[in-house]
Amino acid sequence: MSIDENIPWLQDVSPGEVRRIVDALYRVHQLIPAITDVEALLERIMEVGKTVARAEACSILLHDKAAGELYFLVAQGESGDQQALKREVRLKMDEGIAGFAATTRQSINVPDVTKDERFYKGADEVSRFETRSVLAVPLTDHDELLGVLEVLNKVGGGPFTDTDLHVLDMFSSLAASSLANARLIEENLRAARLAAIGQAIAGLSHYTKNIVASMTGSTELIDQGLSTGNTDMLKRCWPILKRSTNRISDFVQDMLAFSKPREPMREPCYVGALLEDAVRTFTGLQQAEHPQVDIQIEGLEAPVSIDAQGVFRCILNLLTNAADAISADSGRINVSARASDGALVIEVSDNGPGVPRDKRAQIFEPFFSTKGSRGTGLGLAVTQKIIHEHGGGVVLEEAPGGGALFRITLPDAVKDQ
């Protein structure tokens, strides 16, 4: 059995024309896995389809199921206002040749639109394009109507042929498949985003709930101390309330830093004073027994050029992370700073267990936390964002004693010392 007997409409097509059609379909199939933007992909499919059908213009109308309408997603032509067509024209399901093709699920070849009462003139009036002939093919996937594919005006005049109709049927199958796959991907991404948002909100809620519970308990005891004149109770509860307030403030600052891009406000800053201020703030956030923090600075007597407020947040976040990882009785944290080829290098290390290897690729992801309700998952994400905004980088390595070592590199921060 020959190819012509399998596909009857090919009997009237020349071998050269068959090769051209097959080549066009091959090129479109090659495009599908390479283009992730579905509208851009459909533009390319239409571009090839218009060339093969030898049409002046082409379009894809999508089905708005809720409104019972068709609207233009893709429109291509050598003349006319395609953007106005996409922006202003919507067809009811009983309007136009496209509406008839969508309702009946049948392909339609109209050689002269002036003799067809189904023709909708409004699209030509908006786009300032003169339609003479139309091929319209419904786009369906598993019996679901997705839209309609149209080509307009055979180049050189005359009607579209049966071969043009069959070729357009093949291109409509590719377009429908692309649309269906894109919608499936979008639905999966939307579900994944909602799940991630829900998980992040749950984690943040647990974190803030713990702080608020501590604040509520402290205020109740302070009220009791004030009413009874118990100054010892006030002295015990006030540091707890102050620490909880600072933790809430710290959390809000991280949320603000993460929520929007920010151009670093570089200014002269003395590194020693910056590190001491960060350590002093850090110890104020800890319990009465806070870990020992050692500061080492090599050179850097002159000021450096950095966003001091942003880098302060980074150091504070790294110190807080280190404190959560070490033991209360024997934990130690080291903070160091030095210059390297014009860059400021700051390291924060601890003698804790280190970050498990299977978690290292995730630790900079927003809302990822290994601390459960004790963490927000924002600290390292904010730190990385601020450092990247400086044009620098932050990396995790293993500390000499086996703990974690975070290294911040800020380029062009150190002038001649």
Secondary structure, DSSP 8 states (H G I E B T S, - for coil): --HHHHSGGGGGS-HHHHHHHHHHHHHHHHHTTT---HHHHHHHHHHHHHHHHTEEEEEEEEEETTTTEEEEEEEEESSS-HHHHHHH-EEETTSHHHHHHHHHT--EEES-GGG-TT--THHHHHHT-----EEEEEEEETTEEEEEEEEEEETTSS---HHHHHHHHHHHHHHHHHHHHHHHHHHHHHHHHHHHHHHHHHHHHHHHHHHHHHHHHHHHHHHHHHHHT-HHHHHHHHHHHHHHHHHHHHHHHHHHHHHS------EEE-HHHHHHHHHHHHHHHS-SS--EEEEEE-S--S-EEE-HHHHHHHHHHHHHHHHHHS-TTT-EEEEEEEEETTEEEEEEEESS----GGGTTTTTSTT--SSGGG--S-HHHHHHHHHHHTT-EEEEEE-TTSSEEEEEEETT-----
